[in-house]
Amino acid sequence: MIAFSLSTFLVTVINVGILFFVLRAVLFKPVTKFMADRSAKIEDAIAQAENDRNEAKDMLARYEEKLKKAEVESADLIRKAKAIAGEEADRIIADGKTKAENILSSAKEQISAEQKAAMAEFRKEAARLVTAASGRLLGRELKSEDDKTYAGLLLDEIGKN
């Protein structure tokens, strides 16, 4: 069996103690430091990810707000454009009506002038025909100036009735 010796025990305890301090200096401290550094990096990465997420939310909110403003502005521009187009259409219609009224008035004046000219021509011709017919009835030639005057008066009387 194994004999128990105090000297062997003390040497073993001293060896274990020395091994503990050597391993602690060589292995435990670097591993502990590595683990602490890694833990700190992970916490920093998590914090950075949280900051990035919050920043992304803020950017999204700003973009949504800008989008809403753009939609409102575009709707306002469309409304203004429709109003301007309506006013322009009204102006064009009013101009068209004015031009149509002017053309109609001009046409009426032209028709009236043509009617007067035609009536004057008709009166001349009617006076000539009345004079010719009166001369045939009377069997003699009448003075054309006097008869034309009387024929004009006669036509005026007939035109009034």
Backbone as a chain_set.jsonl record, in Angstrom:
{"seq": "MIAFSLSTFLVTVINVGILFFVLRAVLFKPVTKFMADRSAKIEDAIAQAENDRNEAKDMLARYEEKLKKAEVESADLIRKAKAIAGEEADRIIADGKTKAENILSSAKEQISAEQKAAMAEFRKEAARLVTAASGRLLGRELKSEDDKTYAGLLLDEIGKN", "coords": {"N": [[0.761, -1.168, 0.0], [0.144, 2.283, 0.057], [2.277, 4.373, 1.599], [1.992, 6.823, 4.05], [3.506, 9.812, 4.18], [4.784, 12.563, 5.806], [6.555, 14.39, 4.751], [6.387, 13.912, 2.04], [3.807, 14.652, 1.704], [3.894, 17.398, 2.351], [5.616, 18.315, 0.33], [4.057, 17.769, -1.87], [1.894, 19.421, -1.354], [3.184, 21.895, -1.48], [4.053, 21.763, -4.133], [1.572, 21.715, -5.412], [0.641, 24.201, -4.606], [2.584, 25.904, -5.785], [2.145, 25.183, -8.45], [-0.465, 26.065, -8.652], [-0.164, 28.905, -8.373], [1.526, 29.386, -10.584], [-0.038, 28.458, -12.7], [-2.16, 30.131, -12.328], [-0.983, 32.629, -12.869], [-0.073, 32.209, -15.49], [-2.197, 30.989, -16.915], [-4.928, 31.353, -15.82], [-5.24, 34.192, -15.322], [-4.851, 35.381, -17.993], [-6.933, 34.053, -19.357], [-9.147, 34.841, -17.862], [-8.968, 37.59, -18.243], [-9.295, 37.646, -21.054], [-11.906, 36.627, -21.242], [-13.295, 38.647, -19.851], [-12.74, 40.831, -21.505], [-13.972, 39.935, -23.858], [-16.607, 39.737, -22.977], [-17.062, 42.445, -22.467], [-16.823, 43.453, -25.086], [-19.017, 42.208, -26.28], [-21.088, 43.333, -24.791], [-20.705, 46.007, -25.575], [-21.231, 45.739, -28.315], [-23.913, 44.982, -28.214], [-24.985, 47.295, -27.03], [-24.32, 49.142, -29.038], [-25.808, 48.07, -31.148], [-28.359, 48.487, -30.123], [-28.358, 51.284, -30.016], [-28.103, 51.796, -32.773], [-30.485, 50.676, -33.656], [-32.349, 52.371, -32.364], [-31.629, 54.766, -33.603], [-32.277, 54.12, -36.218], [-35.034, 53.865, -35.933], [-35.651, 56.529, -35.329], [-34.834, 57.76, -37.719], [-36.624, 56.546, -39.483], [-39.018, 57.558, -38.481], [-38.598, 60.285, -39.036], [-38.425, 60.193, -41.856], [-40.971, 59.226, -42.477], [-42.477, 61.366, -41.556], [-41.55, 63.369, -43.292], [-42.477, 62.263, -45.652], [-45.238, 62.395, -45.238], [-45.502, 65.184, -45.15], [-44.719, 65.766, -47.738], [-46.767, 64.513, -49.15], [-48.943, 66.062, -48.305], [-48.138, 68.553, -49.297], [-48.055, 67.961, -52.045], [-50.738, 67.374, -52.5], [-51.796, 69.88, -51.929], [-50.561, 71.391, -53.934], [-51.732, 70.197, -56.17], [-54.382, 70.871, -55.715], [-54.2, 73.67, -55.883], [-53.341, 73.888, -58.538], [-55.561, 72.845, -59.86], [-57.416, 74.807, -59.161], [-56.301, 77.045, -60.425], [-56.404, 76.14, -63.056], [-59.169, 75.944, -63.328], [-59.887, 78.642, -63.07], [-58.573, 79.643, -65.301], [-59.929, 78.25, -67.303], [-62.494, 79.342, -66.933], [-61.9, 81.979, -67.635], [-61.153, 81.647, -70.303], [-63.563, 80.697, -71.337], [-65.184, 82.928, -70.838], [-63.874, 84.808, -72.473], [-64.347, 83.563, -74.926], [-67.149, 83.728, -75.022], [-67.437, 86.498, -75.123], [-66.146, 87.054, -77.549], [-67.831, 85.601, -79.24], [-70.223, 87.004, -78.867], [-69.433, 89.463, -79.911], [-68.932, 88.712, -82.572], [-71.508, 87.875, -83.271], [-72.912, 90.267, -82.936], [-71.618, 91.824, -84.837], [-72.323, 90.357, -87.115], [-75.096, 90.715, -87.057], [-75.22, 93.471, -87.477], [-74.116, 93.581, -90.016], [-75.992, 92.094, -91.439], [-78.197, 93.751, -91.074], [-77.319, 96.036, -92.434], [-77.095, 94.96, -94.997], [-79.757, 94.315, -95.409], [-80.887, 96.876, -95.433], [-79.614, 97.928, -97.694], [-80.575, 96.159, -99.629], [-83.28, 96.736, -99.42], [-83.302, 99.375, -100.22], [-82.47, 99.044, -102.853], [-84.602, 97.501, -103.724], [-86.675, 99.372, -103.476], [-85.886, 101.258, -105.378], [-86.097, 99.721, -107.69], [-88.782, 98.991, -107.508], [-89.97, 101.509, -107.699], [-89.22, 102.195, -110.274], [-90.586, 100.2, -111.683], [-93.252, 100.803, -110.981], [-93.482, 103.317, -112.091], [-93.109, 102.702, -114.766], [-95.314, 101.012, -115.162], [-97.419, 102.77, -114.612], [-97.103, 104.612, -116.602], [-97.715, 103.08, -118.834], [-100.351, 102.516, -118.323], [-101.503, 105.002, -118.448], [-100.842, 105.634, -120.941], [-98.864, 107.227, -121.797], [-95.613, 108.684, -121.504], [-94.212, 109.204, -118.371], [-92.825, 111.79, -116.323], [-89.834, 110.959, -115.067], [-88.519, 111.736, -112.639], [-90.452, 113.035, -110.983], [-92.354, 111.038, -110.781], [-90.926, 109.008, -109.647], [-90.48, 110.024, -107.144], [-93.099, 110.175, -106.17], [-93.704, 107.47, -106.285], [-91.854, 106.462, -104.45], [-92.854, 107.618, -102.089], [-95.302, 106.318, -102.004], [-94.475, 103.638, -101.651], [-93.248, 103.867, -99.168], [-95.466, 104.369, -97.575], [-96.821, 101.969, -97.891], [-94.938, 100.251, -96.778], [-95.055, 101.026, -94.104], [-97.479, 100.1, -93.231]], "CA": [[0.0, 0.0, 0.0], [0.854, 3.537, -0.038], [2.599, 4.844, 2.93], [1.768, 8.235, 4.214], [4.682, 10.458, 4.74], [4.539, 13.987, 5.977], [7.436, 15.113, 3.853], [5.82, 13.787, 0.715], [2.587, 15.446, 1.738], [4.274, 18.801, 2.31], [6.165, 18.573, -0.994], [2.918, 17.737, -2.778], [1.119, 20.64, -1.096], [3.987, 23.0, -2.0], [3.983, 21.626, -5.6], [0.225, 22.12, -5.83], [0.59, 25.659, -4.417], [3.393, 26.533, -6.841], [1.413, 24.951, -9.698], [-1.626, 26.962, -8.62], [0.272, 30.267, -8.662], [2.045, 29.418, -11.951], [-1.191, 28.354, -13.606], [-2.942, 31.365, -12.163], [-0.276, 33.692, -13.573], [0.073, 31.895, -16.905], [-3.425, 30.549, -17.575], [-6.18, 31.904, -15.312], [-5.346, 35.633, -15.545], [-5.147, 35.708, -19.393], [-8.261, 33.554, -19.727], [-10.112, 35.711, -17.203], [-8.919, 38.866, -18.954], [-9.893, 37.4, -22.364], [-13.357, 36.498, -21.036], [-13.806, 39.972, -19.488], [-12.698, 41.642, -22.725], [-15.006, 39.426, -24.765], [-17.884, 40.147, -22.393], [-17.183, 43.885, -22.691], [-17.096, 43.637, -26.512], [-20.398, 41.785, -26.539], [-21.961, 44.376, -24.231], [-20.591, 47.173, -26.464], [-21.944, 45.426, -29.554], [-25.351, 45.035, -27.903], [-25.318, 48.709, -26.845], [-24.247, 49.765, -30.363], [-26.969, 47.592, -31.897], [-29.523, 49.181, -29.565], [-28.267, 52.663, -30.5], [-28.412, 51.77, -34.199], [-31.925, 50.421, -33.79], [-33.036, 53.605, -31.988], [-31.359, 55.737, -34.659], [-33.075, 53.701, -37.374], [-36.426, 54.236, -35.639], [-35.743, 57.984, -35.477], [-34.768, 58.064, -39.148], [-37.889, 56.106, -40.07], [-40.035, 58.535, -38.086], [-38.347, 61.518, -39.796], [-38.795, 59.954, -43.252], [-42.434, 59.151, -42.551], [-42.967, 62.737, -41.399], [-41.264, 64.052, -44.55], [-43.378, 61.701, -46.651], [-46.56, 62.983, -44.997], [-45.438, 66.581, -45.579], [-44.681, 65.761, -49.205], [-48.117, 64.183, -49.619], [-49.785, 67.241, -48.067], [-47.723, 69.573, -50.25], [-48.483, 67.572, -53.391], [-52.195, 67.56, -52.559], [-52.012, 71.323, -51.977], [-50.181, 71.833, -55.278], [-52.76, 69.716, -57.1], [-55.574, 71.693, -55.477], [-53.928, 74.995, -56.453], [-53.302, 73.754, -59.993], [-56.946, 72.708, -60.307], [-58.059, 76.115, -59.028], [-55.767, 77.896, -61.498], [-56.961, 75.626, -64.307], [-60.577, 76.338, -63.357], [-59.941, 80.075, -63.355], [-58.162, 79.813, -66.699], [-61.043, 77.763, -68.115], [-63.541, 80.358, -66.849], [-61.459, 83.137, -68.408], [-61.229, 81.283, -71.717], [-64.991, 80.646, -71.682], [-65.668, 84.31, -70.881], [-63.334, 85.394, -73.705], [-65.083, 82.958, -76.036], [-68.493, 84.309, -75.054], [-67.293, 87.885, -75.579], [-65.865, 87.011, -78.984], [-69.046, 85.142, -79.921], [-71.165, 88.121, -78.848], [-68.934, 90.454, -80.871], [-69.175, 88.181, -83.914], [-72.959, 87.909, -83.483], [-73.291, 91.673, -83.101], [-71.105, 92.229, -86.148], [-73.151, 89.693, -88.127], [-76.403, 91.392, -87.067], [-75.03, 94.771, -88.126], [-73.909, 93.334, -91.441], [-77.299, 91.689, -91.996], [-79.044, 94.956, -91.103], [-76.835, 96.886, -93.528], [-77.467, 94.31, -96.25], [-81.208, 94.461, -95.553], [-81.16, 98.255, -95.843], [-79.182, 98.076, -99.087], [-81.522, 95.411, -100.455], [-84.552, 97.46, -99.399], [-83.12, 100.551, -101.068], [-82.467, 98.541, -104.229], [-85.981, 97.096, -104.007], [-87.473, 100.584, -103.654], [-85.54, 101.833, -106.677], [-86.67, 98.867, -108.726], [-90.243, 99.1, -107.42], [-90.341, 102.832, -108.221], [-89.079, 102.105, -111.725], [-91.686, 99.372, -112.189], [-94.513, 101.545, -110.806], [-93.468, 104.395, -113.09], [-93.332, 102.087, -116.079], [-96.693, 100.523, -115.222], [-98.313, 103.948, -114.65], [-96.98, 105.185, -117.944], [-98.46, 102.229, -119.76], [-101.778, 102.688, -118.055], [-101.914, 106.322, -118.911], [-100.577, 105.662, -122.368], [-97.85, 108.208, -122.104], [-94.413, 108.572, -120.676], [-94.247, 110.138, -117.252], [-91.538, 112.324, -115.941], [-89.303, 109.953, -114.152], [-88.158, 112.273, -111.324], [-91.662, 113.25, -110.194], [-93.003, 109.762, -110.537], [-90.103, 108.241, -108.709], [-90.73, 110.617, -105.829], [-94.417, 109.703, -105.74], [-93.628, 106.021, -106.09], [-91.14, 106.263, -103.181], [-93.79, 107.936, -101.009], [-96.272, 105.24, -101.977], [-93.826, 102.464, -101.059], [-93.06, 104.15, -97.756], [-96.775, 104.192, -96.953], [-97.123, 100.548, -97.889], [-93.997, 99.65, -95.833], [-95.458, 101.328, -92.724], [-98.654, 99.304, -92.905]], "C": [[0.823, 1.263, 0.0], [1.061, 4.01, 1.393], [2.477, 6.354, 2.957], [2.987, 8.834, 4.866], [4.402, 11.944, 4.735], [5.389, 14.782, 5.005], [6.89, 15.047, 2.439], [4.554, 14.643, 0.639], [2.926, 16.925, 1.614], [4.825, 19.169, 0.92], [5.016, 18.626, -1.995], [2.102, 19.011, -2.602], [1.877, 21.83, -1.658], [3.929, 22.962, -3.542], [2.619, 22.103, -6.111], [0.097, 23.636, -5.692], [1.353, 26.382, -5.51], [2.673, 26.391, -8.189], [0.203, 25.874, -9.78], [-1.224, 28.377, -9.001], [0.807, 30.408, -10.087], [0.879, 29.375, -12.94], [-2.05, 29.623, -13.525], [-2.288, 32.486, -12.959], [-0.277, 33.446, -15.081], [-1.282, 31.638, -17.572], [-4.662, 31.298, -17.087], [-6.318, 33.404, -15.588], [-5.59, 35.958, -17.016], [-6.53, 35.23, -19.828], [-9.33, 34.446, -19.121], [-10.154, 37.067, -17.91], [-9.578, 38.723, -20.328], [-11.414, 37.339, -22.242], [-13.977, 37.857, -20.688], [-13.834, 40.878, -20.72], [-13.797, 41.224, -23.699], [-16.39, 39.835, -24.277], [-18.118, 41.639, -22.622], [-17.496, 44.176, -24.159], [-18.532, 43.277, -26.854], [-21.368, 42.827, -26.012], [-21.91, 45.634, -25.083], [-21.352, 46.948, -27.766], [-23.447, 45.485, -29.343], [-25.785, 46.488, -27.751], [-25.318, 49.436, -28.192], [-25.441, 49.351, -31.219], [-28.243, 48.29, -31.417], [-29.535, 50.642, -30.033], [-28.618, 52.742, -31.986], [-29.896, 51.555, -34.437], [-32.72, 51.673, -33.455], [-32.846, 54.685, -33.061], [-32.175, 55.407, -35.911], [-34.547, 54.047, -37.162], [-36.619, 55.737, -35.818], [-35.729, 58.391, -36.949], [-36.065, 57.684, -39.842], [-38.99, 57.11, -39.745], [-39.856, 59.84, -38.871], [-38.757, 61.35, -41.253], [-40.309, 59.86, -43.423], [-43.044, 60.54, -42.43], [-42.735, 63.532, -42.694], [-42.196, 63.561, -45.646], [-44.785, 62.289, -46.483], [-46.586, 64.439, -45.448], [-45.453, 66.664, -47.101], [-46.058, 65.447, -49.772], [-49.047, 65.378, -49.454], [-49.436, 68.329, -49.08], [-48.175, 69.228, -51.665], [-49.996, 67.733, -53.535], [-52.531, 69.042, -52.665], [-51.672, 71.859, -53.369], [-51.227, 71.413, -56.311], [-54.022, 70.561, -56.961], [-55.386, 73.083, -56.093], [-53.937, 74.942, -57.977], [-54.72, 73.615, -60.555], [-57.675, 74.045, -60.239], [-57.599, 77.046, -60.153], [-56.346, 77.455, -62.838], [-58.443, 76.007, -64.438], [-60.735, 77.808, -63.69], [-59.589, 80.341, -64.819], [-59.281, 79.357, -67.632], [-62.183, 78.781, -68.116], [-63.188, 81.579, -67.697], [-61.574, 82.853, -69.902], [-62.682, 81.239, -72.18], [-65.56, 82.055, -71.792], [-65.158, 85.01, -72.14], [-64.078, 84.867, -74.923], [-66.485, 83.542, -76.168], [-68.437, 85.74, -75.578], [-67.048, 87.923, -77.083], [-67.103, 86.585, -79.762], [-70.085, 86.26, -79.98], [-70.741, 89.191, -79.848], [-69.189, 89.996, -82.304], [-70.658, 88.245, -84.245], [-73.433, 89.342, -83.72], [-72.842, 92.182, -84.468], [-71.951, 91.621, -87.264], [-74.518, 90.357, -88.218], [-76.301, 92.747, -87.763], [-74.864, 94.596, -89.621], [-75.23, 92.948, -92.115], [-78.214, 92.895, -92.115], [-78.626, 95.872, -92.257], [-77.22, 96.289, -94.875], [-78.967, 94.403, -96.493], [-81.559, 95.863, -96.038], [-80.769, 98.468, -97.301], [-80.146, 97.363, -100.017], [-82.86, 96.144, -100.538], [-84.458, 98.707, -100.286], [-83.15, 100.14, -102.541], [-83.867, 98.128, -104.642], [-86.851, 98.32, -104.281], [-87.172, 101.227, -105.011], [-86.211, 101.04, -107.791], [-88.189, 98.966, -108.719], [-90.703, 100.449, -107.981], [-90.258, 102.831, -109.746], [-90.227, 101.315, -112.327], [-93.025, 100.104, -112.083], [-94.594, 102.647, -111.859], [-93.751, 103.823, -114.479], [-94.776, 101.617, -116.229], [-97.67, 101.69, -115.315], [-98.275, 104.571, -116.032], [-97.75, 104.367, -118.959], [-99.95, 102.395, -119.552], [-102.275, 104.022, -118.61], [-101.66, 106.472, -120.42], [-99.567, 106.719, -122.732], [-96.675, 108.034, -121.155], [-94.48, 109.63, -119.601], [-92.851, 110.653, -116.975], [-90.985, 111.43, -114.844], [-88.982, 110.505, -112.773], [-89.387, 112.465, -110.452], [-92.299, 111.938, -109.821], [-92.21, 108.901, -109.552], [-90.321, 108.751, -107.292], [-92.064, 110.122, -105.296], [-94.418, 108.203, -105.463], [-92.904, 105.703, -104.784], [-92.037, 106.539, -101.994], [-94.824, 106.835, -100.855], [-95.694, 103.986, -101.319], [-93.591, 102.666, -99.576], [-94.36, 103.943, -96.988], [-97.114, 102.703, -96.849], [-96.227, 99.843, -96.861], [-94.406, 99.901, -94.398], [-96.636, 100.46, -92.295], [-98.258, 97.892, -92.9]], "O": [[2.052, 1.246, -0.053], [0.16, 4.035, 2.231], [2.821, 7.05, 2.002], [3.428, 8.424, 5.939], [3.856, 12.497, 3.779], [4.92, 15.794, 4.485], [6.932, 16.041, 1.715], [4.281, 15.277, -0.381], [2.29, 17.634, 0.834], [4.514, 20.242, 0.403], [5.026, 19.472, -2.89], [1.666, 19.614, -3.583], [1.261, 22.706, -2.265], [3.776, 24.003, -4.181], [2.533, 22.806, -7.118], [-0.486, 24.289, -6.557], [0.857, 27.344, -6.096], [2.597, 27.342, -8.967], [-0.116, 26.4, -10.847], [-1.863, 28.993, -9.855], [0.573, 31.428, -10.735], [0.823, 30.156, -13.89], [-2.584, 30.104, -14.524], [-2.982, 33.222, -13.66], [-0.462, 34.38, -15.861], [-1.476, 32.05, -18.716], [-5.391, 31.841, -17.917], [-7.372, 33.855, -16.034], [-6.481, 36.761, -17.293], [-7.22, 35.919, -20.581], [-10.314, 34.775, -19.784], [-11.226, 37.624, -18.145], [-10.347, 39.597, -20.729], [-12.128, 37.934, -23.049], [-15.061, 38.185, -21.171], [-14.806, 41.595, -20.957], [-14.467, 42.07, -24.291], [-17.243, 40.233, -25.071], [-19.235, 42.054, -22.933], [-18.326, 45.034, -24.459], [-19.183, 43.973, -27.633], [-22.343, 43.175, -26.678], [-22.939, 46.272, -25.303], [-22.032, 47.847, -28.262], [-24.176, 45.984, -30.199], [-26.827, 46.882, -28.275], [-26.204, 50.246, -28.463], [-26.018, 50.174, -31.929], [-29.104, 48.64, -32.225], [-30.583, 51.174, -30.399], [-29.341, 53.643, -32.411], [-30.491, 52.179, -35.315], [-33.663, 52.016, -34.169], [-33.777, 55.422, -33.387], [-32.697, 56.301, -36.577], [-35.23, 54.471, -38.095], [-37.62, 56.175, -36.385], [-36.502, 59.248, -37.376], [-36.551, 58.423, -40.698], [-39.792, 57.47, -40.606], [-40.836, 60.435, -39.32], [-39.365, 62.249, -41.833], [-40.859, 60.359, -44.405], [-44.013, 60.859, -43.119], [-43.611, 64.274, -43.138], [-42.654, 64.347, -46.476], [-45.44, 62.638, -47.465], [-47.56, 64.888, -46.053], [-46.118, 67.523, -47.68], [-46.473, 66.046, -50.765], [-49.843, 65.679, -50.343], [-50.326, 68.954, -49.657], [-48.627, 70.103, -52.404], [-50.478, 68.178, -54.577], [-53.441, 69.424, -53.4], [-52.404, 72.682, -53.918], [-51.564, 72.179, -57.213], [-54.653, 70.923, -57.954], [-56.29, 73.61, -56.741], [-54.473, 75.835, -58.633], [-55.043, 74.192, -61.593], [-58.45, 74.385, -61.132], [-58.41, 77.748, -60.758], [-56.732, 78.288, -63.658], [-58.909, 76.349, -65.525], [-61.597, 78.188, -64.483], [-60.226, 81.157, -65.485], [-59.551, 80.008, -68.641], [-62.772, 79.058, -69.161], [-64.04, 82.143, -68.383], [-62.029, 83.699, -70.673], [-63.0, 81.688, -73.281], [-66.32, 82.355, -72.712], [-65.912, 85.722, -72.803], [-64.401, 85.623, -75.839], [-66.954, 83.818, -77.273], [-69.279, 86.15, -76.377], [-67.657, 88.715, -77.803], [-67.394, 87.139, -80.822], [-70.747, 86.449, -81.0], [-71.577, 89.761, -80.549], [-69.61, 90.785, -83.15], [-71.036, 88.62, -85.355], [-74.257, 89.594, -84.6], [-73.584, 92.877, -85.162], [-72.26, 92.294, -88.247], [-75.049, 90.545, -89.313], [-77.179, 93.126, -88.537], [-75.407, 95.373, -90.407], [-75.542, 93.412, -93.212], [-78.918, 93.059, -93.111], [-79.473, 96.415, -92.966], [-77.623, 97.01, -95.788], [-79.409, 94.552, -97.633], [-82.399, 96.039, -96.92], [-81.499, 99.108, -98.057], [-80.501, 97.89, -101.072], [-83.495, 96.173, -101.591], [-85.398, 99.049, -101.002], [-83.775, 100.803, -103.368], [-84.281, 98.372, -105.776], [-87.667, 98.314, -105.203], [-88.08, 101.681, -105.707], [-86.81, 101.604, -108.707], [-88.819, 99.02, -109.775], [-91.722, 100.515, -108.668], [-91.117, 103.395, -110.424], [-90.782, 101.702, -113.355], [-93.843, 100.031, -113.0], [-95.651, 102.878, -112.445], [-94.525, 104.383, -115.255], [-95.39, 101.795, -117.281], [-98.662, 101.596, -116.037], [-99.299, 105.003, -116.561], [-98.377, 104.928, -119.858], [-100.72, 102.411, -120.512], [-103.365, 104.106, -119.177], [-102.223, 107.355, -121.069], [-99.443, 107.066, -123.907], [-96.752, 107.329, -120.148], [-94.766, 110.797, -119.87], [-91.847, 110.041, -117.339], [-91.63, 111.196, -113.822], [-89.162, 109.783, -111.792], [-89.365, 112.089, -109.281], [-92.732, 111.743, -108.685], [-92.776, 108.169, -108.739], [-90.34, 107.965, -106.345], [-92.171, 109.703, -104.144], [-95.057, 107.734, -104.521], [-93.294, 104.774, -104.077], [-92.009, 105.807, -101.004], [-95.187, 106.456, -99.742], [-96.368, 103.346, -100.511], [-93.722, 101.72, -98.8], [-94.355, 103.406, -95.88], [-97.634, 102.247, -95.831], [-96.684, 98.946, -96.153], [-94.132, 99.066, -93.537], [-96.766, 100.125, -91.117], [-99.088, 97.019, -92.649]]}, "num_chains": 1, "name": "protein.A"}
